Amino acid sequence: MDARAEIRIAMQPAQRRRSATTTGLSPAATCVDLGTLAQRAHALEVLDGRLRRLLPEAIARECRLADIRNGRLVFLANSSTWAGRLRLHEATLLAEARSAFDGRIERFAVKVAHRPPVPPEPTWQKPLSAGTARHLRTAAQSIADPELKALYLRLASLANQ
């Protein structure tokens, strides 16, 4: 199956599974098929990559496809400046999205939403040596405070033996 067919199938409206007797909150799994939801997310990711390749690199870094709903292509931009720059490429993006959806995309929208900062990768720390562990244990023996002594011993236990 080619990418266009995969996107079209995954982006079809999901059938909701609701019973008429339910009231109040329901588990997500009873409302939407999680497999269908995962397919839709994957299709949006594929289409996002396809559309952002058409944009200048700076705009592509600051904007991303958010959704396609009711014939509207929705992008998120990190600021109003990037949203304005993205709107200059509206015709190109709509043409590509229409080719992926057999012309069913009618409108284009950009919303400003700041992305949360990406947490830095955890830094790799050099493990404690066996000599350091010995010194920590020796120091722990001379400490009267039981909590501090326990902390030193716990730290010493993290060393490579």
Secondary structure, DSSP 8 states (H G I E B T S, - for coil): --HHHHHHHHTS-------TT--S---HHHHS-HHHHHHHHHHHHHHHHHHHTTS-HHHHHHEEEEEEETTEEEEEESSHHHHHHHHTTHHHHHHHHHHHTTT---EEEEEE-----------------HHHHHHHHHHHHT---HHHHHHHHHHHHTS--
